[in-house]
Amino acid sequence: MAKISPGEFINQVRAEARKVIWPTRAETTTTAIFVGIMMLILAVFFLGIDSIFSLIVRSLLSLA
């Protein structure tokens, strides 16, 4: 791998940074709401799965 000067590195970083397309405020808000809803759905799902397994384990331990 060829070494480049710090100045050239900074120029390349600036060139790549210019290519970035930042999301709009509306896109960011929509994505954040979607992530929050998915977190709630998954939390409820895993709570249900955990409760079912807990019930199964408790019933098996009561047999012993």
N, C-alpha and C positions, 0 to 999 in steps of 0.2 A: 504494500500500500504506500503510495507516494505521500510524502509530507508536504503540507501546504503552510504558507505563512499565516500568522494570526490575522493579518489584514484581509487576505483572500478568504479566509474562513468566515470572517464577519460579513464580507460581501456576499458570500454564498448563503449565509443564514438570512440576510436581508432579502435576497432574491426569493428564497423559499417562503419567507414570511409574507411577501406580497401576493403569493398564490393562494393564501388561506382565504376561504370564504366563511366569514363568521355568521352564525345564525342570527336571525332577527329576534327582537324581544318577544314577538308572538310565537315564534318557533320554540324559543327557550321555555316560555310559559307552558305551552302545550306539552312539550316533552316532560317538564317537571310534574305536571298534573298526571300525565300518563304513568310516570314512574311511581308516583304516590299511590295511584289506584292499584297498580300491579303489586306493590309492596303489601297493601292491605289484603288483596285477594290471596296472595301467597301466604301471608301470616295466618289468615283464617284457615286456609287449606292445611298448612302444617300443624296448626293447633288441633284440627280435626283428626289428622293422621296420628299425632302424638296421643291424643285422648283415646283413640281406638286401641293403639298398642298398649297404652297404660292399662286399659280395662282388660285386655287379653292377658297381660302379665299378672295383674292382680288376681284374676280368676284362676290362672294356672298355679300361682303360689298358694292360693287358698285350698287347692286340692292336696297339697303336700302335707 
